[in-house]
Amino acid sequence: MTDRTGPGDEGPRMTDPTPPGDEGPRPFFSDFVELVYGVFFTPVQTLRDVARRAAPPIGAGLLAYVLAAGINGLAAGGSVAQALRSMATEFSGAPGGPVGAVPVTVPGGAVTLALIGGFAALFFGWVGLFLKAGVLSLVSSLLGGRGDPRALLAALGLTYLPVLVAAPAALVFGGRPVLGALSSLVALGVLLWRLVLDIIAIREVSGLTTGPAVAAALLPLGVALILAIAFIVFIMVMVFGMASPFIGSGLPGAG
């Protein structure tokens, strides 16, 4: 804060002590609504604002994640219930048949599966969000980025919001085999959308350029994919090794 006077000044002029990008405390609800709107319609500006705040909106980010994960989990559970009901009806030949009398054909069974999906998404989602923020923050720092991990956590909570677009598609199309491909296309589009938002969040929070930000987002995915493939190969080798004594000689007791 400095005092400056000049021609025509009636007294000392005080500079604004508030750092750029942070206007001080904001009302939580209105800030939350603005952040949600911004992620969908002005993502670069919104995530840049999150990165520049002295106090990152962690509460708003976590609330956005909880709402999105819960709704998406409910939709996933409802979609599974629809698929099971469709299968039961198909195999029983008619509703109420011997196979169709499984619990998922009862409305309460579908509600139960939807609630299980919602609670599972919330329970495991927390772990995934914090783990994702920690891994991306570490990778970004290894690539030369500097940023507040709290800001990245808040930003990643907000970048999960596009799953709200996939939730209605899963409910409407998920239980119908003919339209299942359309639901998969919507899910793929939302996945790519979220990846782009994650790259923007990493870039704005860590100060990296777009190229290193893309690398920071894709490196963990690549490592996870390699580990998954290695695990599958290991399981296949183990199964083949256990079955190899019976290959060629036939099963025990076979003539």
C-alpha positions in Angstrom: 0.0 0.0 0.0 1.5 3.3 -1.1 0.6 7.0 -1.0 0.8 8.9 -4.2 -0.2 12.5 -4.9 -0.2 14.4 -8.1 -1.6 17.5 -9.8 -5.3 17.7 -9.1 -5.2 15.1 -6.3 -7.1 16.1 -3.2 -5.2 13.7 -1.0 -3.2 10.5 -0.8 -4.3 7.6 -3.2 -4.1 4.1 -1.8 -3.4 1.2 -4.1 -5.5 -2.0 -3.9 -3.7 -4.5 -1.7 -5.7 -7.4 -3.1 -3.5 -9.6 -5.3 -4.6 -10.1 -8.9 -7.0 -12.9 -9.5 -8.3 -12.9 -6.0 -11.0 -10.5 -4.9 -11.3 -11.8 -1.4 -14.0 -14.0 0.2 -16.9 -14.8 -2.1 -20.4 -16.0 -1.1 -20.2 -19.7 -1.3 -23.5 -20.5 -3.2 -23.1 -17.8 -5.8 -19.5 -18.7 -6.3 -20.4 -22.4 -6.7 -23.0 -21.6 -9.3 -20.6 -19.4 -11.2 -17.9 -22.1 -11.2 -20.3 -24.8 -12.4 -21.6 -22.6 -15.2 -18.0 -21.6 -16.1 -16.8 -25.2 -16.4 -19.4 -25.9 -19.0 -19.3 -22.6 -21.0 -16.0 -20.8 -20.2 -13.7 -23.5 -19.0 -10.4 -21.8 -19.6 -11.3 -18.6 -17.8 -12.9 -20.5 -15.0 -10.1 -22.8 -14.3 -7.6 -20.0 -14.6 -9.6 -18.1 -12.0 -9.4 -21.2 -9.7 -5.6 -21.4 -10.2 -5.0 -17.8 -9.4 -7.0 -17.5 -6.2 -5.0 -17.2 -3.0 -7.6 -19.4 -1.3 -8.6 -22.1 -3.8 -12.4 -23.0 -3.8 -11.8 -26.5 -2.4 -15.3 -26.7 -0.9 -17.0 -25.8 -4.2 -14.8 -28.3 -6.1 -15.5 -31.1 -3.7 -19.3 -30.3 -3.6 -19.3 -30.4 -7.4 -17.6 -33.7 -7.4 -19.9 -35.2 -4.8 -23.0 -34.1 -6.7 -21.7 -35.3 -10.1 -20.3 -38.6 -8.7 -23.5 -39.3 -6.8 -25.8 -38.6 -9.7 -23.6 -40.6 -12.1 -23.5 -43.5 -9.7 -27.3 -43.5 -9.4 -27.7 -43.4 -13.1 -25.2 -46.3 -13.5 -27.1 -48.4 -10.9 -30.4 -47.6 -12.7 -28.9 -48.6 -16.0 -27.7 -51.9 -14.6 -31.1 -52.6 -13.2 -32.7 -51.8 -16.6 -30.3 -54.2 -18.3 -30.9 -57.0 -15.8 -34.6 -56.5 -16.1 -34.4 -56.7 -19.9 -32.3 -59.9 -19.7 -34.7 -61.5 -17.2 -37.7 -60.7 -19.5 -35.9 -62.1 -22.5 -34.8 -65.3 -20.9 -38.1 -66.0 -19.2 -40.1 -65.4 -22.3 -42.6 -63.1 -20.5 -42.6 -60.8 -17.5 -43.3 -62.7 -14.3 -41.8 -66.0 -15.6 -39.5 -68.1 -13.5 -36.4 -66.2 -14.4 -38.2 -62.9 -14.6 -39.1 -63.1 -11.0 -35.7 -62.0 -9.9 -35.6 -59.0 -7.5 -34.5 -56.5 -10.2 -37.9 -56.8 -11.9 -39.5 -55.3 -8.8 -39.3 -51.5 -8.7 -37.7 -51.6 -5.2 -34.9 -53.8 -6.6 -34.1 -51.2 -9.2 -34.0 -48.5 -6.6 -31.8 -50.6 -4.4 -29.3 -51.1 -7.3 -29.3 -47.4 -8.1 -28.7 -46.4 -4.5 -25.8 -49.0 -4.3 -24.3 -47.4 -7.4 -24.6 -43.9 -6.0 -23.1 -44.8 -2.6 -20.3 -46.8 -4.2 -19.4 -43.9 -6.5 -19.2 -41.5 -3.6 -17.2 -43.9 -1.3 -14.6 -44.9 -3.9 -14.7 -41.5 -5.7 -13.2 -39.6 -2.8 -10.2 -41.9 -2.8 -9.9 -41.6 -6.6 -10.1 -37.8 -6.6 -7.4 -37.3 -4.0 -5.2 -39.9 -5.6 -5.6 -38.4 -9.0 -4.8 -34.9 -7.7 -1.7 -36.1 -5.9 -0.4 -38.1 -8.9 -1.0 -35.2 -11.4 0.5 -32.7 -9.0 3.6 -34.9 -8.7 3.9 -35.5 -12.4 3.4 -31.8 -13.2 6.2 -30.8 -10.7 8.5 -33.4 -12.3 7.9 -31.7 -15.7 8.8 -28.3 -14.2 5.4 -27.1 -13.1 4.7 -25.0 -10.0 1.3 -24.7 -8.5 -0.8 -25.2 -5.4 -2.0 -28.8 -5.1 -5.1 -27.5 -3.4 -6.0 -25.5 -6.5 -5.5 -28.6 -8.6 -7.7 -30.6 -6.3 -10.5 -28.0 -6.5 -10.1 -27.8 -10.3 -10.2 -31.6 -10.8 -13.4 -31.7 -8.7 -15.0 -29.2 -11.1 -13.7 -31.0 -14.3 -15.7 -34.1 -13.2 -19.0 -32.2 -13.9 -19.4 -33.3 -17.5 -20.4 -36.8 -16.3 -23.7 -35.2 -15.6 -24.2 -35.2 -19.4 -23.6 -39.0 -19.6 -25.9 -39.8 -16.7 -29.2 -39.2 -18.6 -27.9 -41.0 -21.6 -27.0 -44.1 -19.4 -30.6 -44.1 -18.1 -32.3 -43.6 -21.4 -30.2 -45.7 -23.6 -28.3 -48.0 -21.3 -31.0 -50.7 -20.8 -31.9 -50.9 -24.5 -29.5 -53.1 -26.6 -30.3 -51.3 -29.8 -29.4 -47.9 -28.4 -26.5 -49.2 -26.2 -24.0 -48.0 -28.8 -25.3 -44.5 -28.6 -24.9 -44.5 -24.8 -21.3 -45.7 -25.4 -20.6 -42.9 -27.8 -21.9 -40.3 -25.3 -19.7 -41.8 -22.6 -16.7 -41.7 -24.9 -17.4 -38.1 -25.7 -17.7 -37.2 -22.1 -14.4 -39.0 -21.3 -12.6 -37.0 -23.9 -14.3 -33.8 -22.7 -13.1 -34.5 -19.2 -9.5 -35.2 -20.4 -9.4 -31.8 -22.2 -10.6 -30.1 -19.0 -8.0 -31.9 -16.9 -5.3 -30.7 -19.3 -6.6 -27.1 -19.0 -6.6 -27.4 -15.2 -3.1 -28.8 -15.1 -1.8 -26.1 -17.4 -3.5 -23.2 -15.5 -2.6 -24.5 -12.0 1.0 -25.6 -12.7 2.0 -22.9 -15.2 3.1 -25.4 -17.8 2.5 -24.9 -21.5 0.0 -27.0 -23.3 2.4 -29.7 -24.5 3.8 -30.6 -21.0 0.3 -30.3 -19.6 -0.9 -32.9 -22.1 2.1 -35.1 -21.1 1.3 -34.7 -17.4 -2.3 -35.8 -18.0 -1.4 -38.8 -20.3 1.6 -40.2 -18.6 -0.3 -41.6 -15.6 -2.9 -43.0 -18.0 -0.2 -44.7 -20.0 1.4 -46.2 -16.9 -1.9 -47.5 -15.7 -2.7 -49.0 -19.1 0.7 -50.7 -19.2 0.2 -52.1 -15.7 -3.3 -53.3 -16.6 -2.0 -55.1 -19.7 0.9 -56.6 -17.8 -1.6 -57.9 -15.1 -3.8 -59.4 -17.8 -0.9 -61.1 -19.5 0.3 -62.4 -16.1 -3.1 -63.9 -15.4 -3.3 -65.5 -18.8 0.2 -67.0 -18.4 -0.8 -68.4 -15.0 -4.0 -69.9 -16.3 -2.1 -71.4 -19.3 0.6 -72.8 -17.0 -2.0 -74.5 -14.8 -3.9 -75.9 -17.9 -0.8 -76.9 -19.9 -0.5 -80.4 -18.3 -4.0 -81.3 -19.6 -3.4 -79.9 -23.1 -2.5 -82.7 -25.5 -3.0 -85.5 -23.0 -6.7 -84.7 -22.5 -8.6 -84.4 -19.3 -8.1 -86.9 -16.6 -10.2 -90.0 -17.2 -10.8 -89.2 -20.8 -10.4 -92.3 -23.1 
